[in-house]
Amino acid sequence: MIKLLVIYLVLISSLDARQNPFFPSKNETDIFSSTNKVSKIEPLKRATITLPSTARTLESVTITYKNLDGSIVTKKELLGNSVDWHLPIFVSQNIGGDEKKINPKITSKSSEPLTKVASLSFISLHADKKQFNLLTKDKMLRNFLLTKPHRIVCDFKRDINIRSYAKKIDTNSVIKRIKLGNHKGYYRVVIELDGLYRYKKTLIKEGYAFTLL
């Protein structure tokens, strides 16, 4: 009987029992839990990002956020949309924002008339937003871009003796001011812009049309 009792005790002690049930065994993995201390963080209302005047396309948006376990994750969303650098980019949260989508009405776009913003007897400037026309019967000799400040320079053939002309433009246009100066055999028109642009020039019946890109 004593031998059976000894054998029984040996078998019980040889089992791989956990010494303390309040600690995980070697094969178990701890689940991380944060402390009960909660730091007060202001909720996101709206963040504003201002683009430089060289921006034309928003290729992607990258968001970096922190999880409950403290890990940092970065998520990137590809876009490829054109942008107007005059307008800021907003980051915000809106409950039910997708429920109020409005389908825009598609209408045929008609060209809006440009506003005359400067005029002399032989040339006039008409502009609206990123479009402007130089109306004149004079032949354009050359046109090119200069920087600091960013401006378009146009030379027109005409023998004329006039005083220098300058005017600040206060309209719904990206043009800040226009300058005109006299040179031997031609005069120069300088269109100063509010940022960096490329442009496309088209010959029209009344003169020359410019589209800023």
Steps between C-alpha positions, in 0.01 A plus 500: 500500500785735587668422166182590309473830687862593417451417133184713491679802654788471248259497208316807632822701547623415148202669332570837328260699716502877519647619831297820504170524305523880498803501267495372140678184407798492266286420195253781561534853365426810700242739357617857537265731677552866556481660840179641635645850471337674203668813366257766387544572128299762321268350232579575138299793372681618190861520388604727216781441250608779266655401169775694319425674172684224310248231603271371224418136585432334836660159452428347841408563863691336785354469851706389801302388806558332837319180604377402847815296559719801424618379159530754217346419161519695175226471238534640149208574267577551131302782336640656183260796498563850371505778760482876512786618721304814590265282710622324818472126562287408803521188719188451714253244633133527416234264637267392223682709245452240228123499546454844353669457168358729238517396138617805308302595195700465183446798276670614187775742596486824312798731491452790738582845365828641622511832682697790360754587768743728313487686173701732277417621152692216332469211747266380776511228764192288575521243781308259720653242733768309303407640160602831347505653154721770356295667229709688247569525128873509563715197421648313794876462460569274796360379833671334795492445877705673768511433874530694826233616454345247264387681186425458131680736265365581152669722243292664224627668185417871486696823469350708775618743762294472818560530871530187712164363608423295812172394659409278794227249419225447760269248332413130513825413329844364581652811341641741756607786275583595143792712382578643159828654389630654179803367311654571162276342236274324750323531832499248784199382701573332833224298669589436865334192654422394855700175479679252278329399176559362156290645223352423161475775239247497217464738209145636479329743266531799732849423630640232731339276762691358798402209723698448820579140598 
